[in-house]
Amino acid sequence: MELKRRSLLAAIGAGTAAAALSGCGTGSTAAGSADGPAEGEITLLTPIYEGANGKTLLEKEILGGFRKKYPDVKVNVDYTTYAQLNEKITTGMAGGLLPDVMMMGVGWIPPFAAKKAIAPLPEKFATAHDYEERVLEPSRYDGKLYALPVVLDTRIVVYRKDHFAEAGIRKTPANWAELRAVAKQLTKDGRIGFDPFSIDLRQCWETFLFANGGQLFSADGKKVLFTDNRGVEALQFFKDLSADGSADYTKKTDAGAPSNVQTGKASMMMTTSALWEQVRTQNPELLKDDTLGAFILANRKPAMLQGGTLVTQSASSKHPAAARALVEYLATPDSILGAAKQRGSVPGLKDLNESGYVKENKFVDLSLQNMSAACSEGGTAAWMEIREKIKPTLEPAIVGNQSAKDAIAELGRLAEAAIGRM
């Protein structure tokens, strides 16, 4: 019987899939020993290394090096997208056929570790390279290391230096009051002053929540904290910008399409560090002329949302030594640098801070200089259920008449219910 996506998500969130997951625990008799030699045929599930170039990078360069080091291991690659990743993993859990090595998003480790779908890694992996401290935080659950970071994608504000100069604006906004004032000043002739909506609404609101001094959940992941004034004010700020006419939800651009700052239709926008690579390909003149600048969002504190891709090991792998070896290899400096270059992402290793790639990509360089301001989404075992509800719950407050307070309260109720089912 085919399990539909919604029922799978409900099973994961409510903890009703115990029978389906019985083969996924760390104590499963189907799993082998990680202490043996690295050998056997394993599968890697990945949402990154997109396109022909990404496939060549992974299969020829990265896995080519892995094969030389571990000639007795054969790696089959299962490519997917982030839009399909959760469904593929939950389907594999229900069928007892999880890939041996899986790449997941930031925030995903607690839900799958709580279900014993992924295996703890040796703590020594955390110190094998000079990882940024904040980068390792989302890789842990209940005090144990379950994943290693591959690439990061930070959320920053990119702006048009030429628009600022024309308006006589000499410094970037230091708080929301300044941001709103500058956005209003730059809005004219069909151009919006600020575009916060062309990135995922969930991640945009989270960035503003963190910059306002707010938190998503308590440290143990069992209490909702975003329902206080910090969360409401973050959503209300979007409504205020829209009321000013300096932001417009209908003018957001799709991922991969020339962004509003590239086309000049917006003077500032929330975006990812990967925009540099997109601009380099689509509008290289903007980089050559030093037209684009970037800064970290701040209000009560500076905050930069840290997303990205982590690599972890299935708890049910029949070749755990081979799987663990691949996890370790995919998180080495050479592998990380290759993946970061291909995606325009941030490498979470201090070892790479002085690399030519980092110094050339100013958005990545800015991100690495501000890792102390990095904040991660997630933090609760119920995250996979909650994350799906954030955008549709908050959107009516922006495009409709619902108040920010009511939208946040509704999201809080949904989150509390999800946590209560864990």
C-alpha positions in Angstrom: 0.0 0.0 0.0 1.4 3.4 -1.0 1.8 5.8 1.9 0.9 9.4 1.0 3.2 12.2 2.1 0.8 13.7 4.6 0.2 10.5 6.4 3.9 9.8 6.5 4.6 13.2 8.1 1.8 12.6 10.6 3.4 9.3 11.5 6.7 10.8 12.1 5.3 13.7 14.1 2.9 11.7 16.2 5.2 8.8 16.8 2.8 6.2 15.4 5.2 4.6 13.0 6.9 2.3 15.6 6.1 -0.9 13.7 7.4 0.5 10.4 10.5 1.8 12.1 11.4 -1.3 14.1 14.3 -2.1 11.7 15.8 1.4 12.0 17.1 1.4 15.6 20.7 1.4 16.4 20.3 -2.0 18.0 18.7 -3.5 14.9 20.1 -7.0 14.1 20.0 -6.0 10.4 22.8 -3.5 10.9 26.4 -4.6 10.9 29.3 -3.4 13.0 31.0 -0.1 12.3 34.2 -1.5 13.7 34.9 -3.8 10.8 36.6 -2.9 7.5 35.1 -0.4 5.1 33.7 -2.6 2.4 30.4 -3.4 0.6 27.9 -1.6 -1.6 26.2 1.5 -0.1 23.8 4.2 -1.2 24.1 7.9 -0.8 21.0 10.1 -0.8 21.7 13.7 -1.6 19.7 16.9 -2.4 22.8 18.8 -3.5 25.4 18.4 -6.4 22.7 19.5 -8.8 22.9 19.4 -12.5 25.6 17.9 -14.8 28.4 19.9 -13.1 27.3 18.8 -9.7 27.1 15.2 -10.7 30.5 15.3 -12.3 31.9 16.9 -9.1 30.4 14.3 -6.9 30.9 11.1 -8.9 34.2 11.9 -10.6 36.1 14.1 -8.2 34.8 13.6 -4.7 33.8 9.9 -4.9 36.8 9.3 -7.2 39.0 10.2 -4.3 36.9 8.2 -1.9 37.3 5.1 -4.2 41.1 5.4 -4.1 41.0 5.5 -0.3 38.4 2.8 0.0 38.6 0.5 -3.0 36.3 -2.1 -1.5 33.4 0.2 -1.2 30.9 0.9 -4.0 28.8 4.0 -3.7 25.5 4.3 -5.5 24.1 7.8 -5.6 20.4 8.6 -5.3 19.8 12.3 -6.3 16.8 14.1 -5.1 15.7 17.7 -4.3 15.1 19.3 -0.9 11.4 19.5 -1.9 11.3 15.6 -2.1 14.0 14.8 0.5 11.8 14.4 3.6 9.3 12.3 1.7 12.1 10.0 0.4 13.5 9.6 3.9 10.2 8.9 5.6 9.2 6.5 2.9 12.5 4.6 3.4 11.8 4.6 7.2 8.4 3.1 6.7 9.7 0.5 4.3 12.8 -0.3 6.3 15.0 0.6 3.4 16.9 3.7 4.3 20.0 4.8 2.3 23.2 4.1 4.1 24.3 7.7 4.0 21.9 10.7 3.9 22.3 14.4 3.5 19.8 16.4 5.5 19.0 20.1 6.2 19.8 22.0 9.3 17.1 21.3 11.9 16.5 17.8 10.6 18.9 15.9 13.0 16.7 15.9 16.2 13.6 14.4 14.5 15.4 11.6 12.8 17.8 10.9 15.7 14.8 10.8 18.0 13.3 8.1 15.8 16.6 6.2 15.8 16.8 6.4 12.1 20.3 7.8 12.1 23.4 6.6 14.0 25.6 8.5 16.4 29.0 9.3 15.1 32.3 9.2 17.0 32.9 12.4 18.9 36.4 12.6 17.5 34.8 13.5 14.1 33.9 16.8 15.5 37.5 17.7 16.1 39.0 16.1 13.1 38.9 19.5 11.3 38.5 23.1 12.5 34.8 23.3 12.2 33.1 26.6 13.1 31.5 26.0 16.6 28.0 27.1 15.5 28.2 24.9 12.5 28.3 21.8 14.7 25.4 22.7 16.9 22.7 21.5 14.5 24.6 18.2 14.1 23.9 17.2 17.7 21.0 15.7 19.5 20.7 14.8 23.2 24.4 15.5 23.6 25.6 13.2 20.8 27.0 13.9 17.4 24.9 12.6 14.6 26.1 14.5 11.5 28.8 16.6 10.0 28.4 19.8 8.1 29.0 19.9 4.3 27.9 23.3 3.2 26.0 26.3 4.7 23.6 28.7 3.2 23.3 31.9 5.2 20.5 34.5 5.0 21.9 38.1 4.6 20.7 41.4 3.2 22.1 42.4 -0.2 21.7 46.0 -1.4 22.4 48.2 -4.4 25.3 50.6 -3.7 24.3 52.7 -6.6 20.7 53.2 -5.2 22.2 54.1 -1.8 24.5 56.7 -3.4 21.8 58.3 -5.5 19.7 58.7 -2.4 22.6 60.1 -0.3 22.5 57.1 2.1 25.9 56.6 3.5 25.5 53.6 5.8 23.5 50.4 6.0 20.6 50.2 8.5 21.6 49.2 12.0 18.1 48.3 13.2 14.6 47.9 12.0 13.6 51.5 12.4 16.5 52.5 10.1 15.7 49.7 7.7 12.1 50.8 7.4 13.1 54.4 6.9 15.7 53.6 4.3 13.3 51.3 2.5 10.7 54.0 2.3 13.3 56.5 1.0 14.4 54.1 -1.7 10.9 53.2 -2.9 10.1 55.1 -6.1 9.1 54.8 -9.7 7.9 51.2 -9.4 11.0 50.1 -7.4 10.5 48.7 -4.0 13.0 49.6 -1.2 13.2 46.2 0.4 12.3 42.7 -0.8 12.1 40.3 2.2 9.9 37.8 0.4 11.9 36.3 -2.4 13.4 33.8 0.1 11.3 31.2 1.9 8.9 32.9 4.2 9.7 30.5 7.0 13.4 31.3 6.9 12.8 35.0 6.4 10.6 35.2 9.5 13.0 33.1 11.5 15.9 35.5 10.6 13.8 38.5 11.8 12.8 36.6 14.9 16.4 35.9 15.8 17.4 39.5 15.1 14.7 40.6 17.4 16.2 38.6 20.2 13.6 35.8 19.9 14.0 32.0 19.9 12.0 29.2 18.3 12.1 26.6 21.1 13.6 26.0 24.6 16.9 24.2 24.8 15.3 20.8 25.3 13.0 21.4 22.3 9.8 20.8 24.4 8.6 24.4 24.8 7.5 26.9 22.1 9.1 30.3 22.7 8.3 32.2 19.5 4.8 33.2 20.6 6.1 36.1 22.7 6.3 39.7 21.4 9.6 39.0 19.6 7.9 36.6 17.2 4.8 38.9 16.7 7.0 42.0 16.1 9.0 40.1 13.5 5.8 39.2 11.5 4.3 42.7 12.1 7.4 44.3 10.5 6.5 42.6 7.2 3.0 44.0 7.4 4.4 47.5 8.2 6.7 47.4 5.2 3.9 46.3 3.0 1.7 49.0 4.3 4.4 51.6 3.5 4.5 50.3 0.0 8.3 49.6 0.4 7.8 45.8 0.2 5.4 43.8 -1.9 4.7 40.1 -1.5 3.4 39.8 -5.1 6.8 41.0 -6.5 8.9 38.2 -5.1 11.1 36.3 -7.6 11.5 32.6 -8.0 14.6 30.7 -7.0 17.1 30.8 -9.8 15.5 33.7 -11.6 17.3 37.1 -11.7 16.5 38.6 -8.3 15.0 42.0 -7.7 18.4 43.5 -6.7 20.0 42.1 -9.9 17.3 43.7 -12.1 17.2 46.9 -10.0 13.5 46.4 -9.1 14.5 46.4 -5.4 17.2 48.3 -3.6 17.6 45.7 -0.8 16.6 42.1 -0.3 16.8 39.2 2.0 18.7 36.5 0.2 21.2 33.7 0.6 24.9 33.8 0.4 24.6 31.8 -2.8 23.3 34.8 -4.7 27.0 35.8 -5.4 27.4 32.7 -7.6 24.0 33.4 -9.3 25.1 37.0 -10.1 28.5 35.9 -11.3 26.7 33.8 -13.9 23.8 36.0 -14.8 25.1 39.6 -14.2 28.9 39.5 -13.9 29.0 43.3 -14.5 27.4 43.9 -11.1 30.3 42.3 -9.4 32.9 43.8 -11.7 31.5 47.3 -11.0 31.1 46.6 -7.2 27.4 47.4 -7.4 26.3 45.0 -4.7 27.0 45.2 -1.0 25.7 43.1 1.9 25.1 43.4 5.6 23.8 41.3 8.5 20.2 41.9 9.6 20.0 43.4 13.1 17.5 44.8 15.6 18.0 43.9 19.2 21.0 41.8 18.0 22.6 40.9 14.7 21.3 37.6 13.3 22.2 35.5 10.3 20.1 32.4 9.7 22.3 29.4 9.1 20.8 26.8 6.8 22.7 24.2 4.9 23.4 20.5 4.3 24.6 17.9 6.8 25.7 14.4 6.2 24.7 11.5 8.4 24.7 7.7 8.6 21.7 5.4 8.6 21.3 3.4 11.8 20.2 0.4 9.8 23.1 0.2 7.3 24.3 -3.3 6.7 27.7 -1.8 5.9 28.1 0.8 8.7 31.9 0.9 8.5 31.7 1.9 4.8 28.9 4.3 5.5 30.8 6.0 8.3 33.9 6.3 6.1 31.8 8.1 3.5 30.3 10.4 6.0 33.7 11.3 7.2 35.1 11.8 3.7 32.2 14.0 2.5 33.1 16.4 5.4 36.8 16.8 4.7 38.1 20.2 3.5 38.6 19.2 -0.1 35.1 17.7 -0.4 33.5 20.7 1.4 35.3 23.2 -0.7 34.2 21.5 -4.0 30.6 21.4 -2.9 30.7 25.1 -1.7 32.2 26.3 -5.0 29.6 24.4 -7.0 26.6 25.9 -5.0 28.1 29.3 -4.0 27.7 28.2 -0.4 29.6 28.8 2.8 32.2 26.2 3.9 31.8 25.7 7.6 35.5 25.1 8.2 37.9 27.7 9.6 40.6 25.8 7.6 39.0 27.3 4.4 38.5 30.9 5.6 41.6 32.1 3.7 41.0 30.1 0.6 40.7 31.9 -2.8 37.1 30.9 -3.1 36.1 32.6 0.2 38.1 35.7 -0.5 36.6 36.1 -4.0 33.0 35.5 -2.9 32.2 38.6 -0.7 28.9 37.2 0.5 30.5 34.0 1.8 33.4 36.0 3.3 30.9 38.3 5.1 29.0 35.2 6.4 32.2 33.6 7.8 33.2 36.9 9.5 29.8 36.9 11.3 29.5 33.3 12.4 29.0 34.5 16.0 25.6 35.9 14.8 24.6 32.6 13.1 21.3 31.0 14.3 19.8 27.7 13.2 16.2 26.7 12.7 14.8 23.6 14.3 15.7 22.5 17.7 12.9 20.1 18.5 12.2 16.5 17.6 8.8 17.7 16.1 10.5 20.0 13.6 9.7 18.1 10.4 6.0 18.5 11.2 6.2 22.1 12.4 8.4 23.4 9.5 5.7 22.5 7.0 3.1 24.6 8.8 5.0 27.9 9.2 4.6 29.4 5.8 0.9 28.6 5.3 0.1 29.8 8.8 2.0 33.1 8.6 1.1 33.9 5.0 -2.5 35.1 5.7 -1.1 37.8 7.9 0.9 39.2 5.0 -1.5 38.8 2.1 -4.8 38.9 4.0 -6.3 40.7 7.0 -5.2 38.4 9.8 -3.3 40.1 12.6 0.3 39.2 13.3 -0.6 38.3 16.8 -3.3 35.9 15.7 -1.1 34.2 13.1 1.7 33.7 15.6 -0.7 32.3 18.2 -2.1 29.8 15.7 1.3 28.7 14.7 2.2 28.3 18.4 -0.9 26.1 19.0 0.1 23.9 16.0 3.7 23.6 17.2 2.6 22.8 20.8 0.3 20.1 19.5 3.1 18.6 17.4 5.5 18.6 20.3 2.9 17.0 22.5 2.6 14.1 20.1 6.3 13.2 20.3 
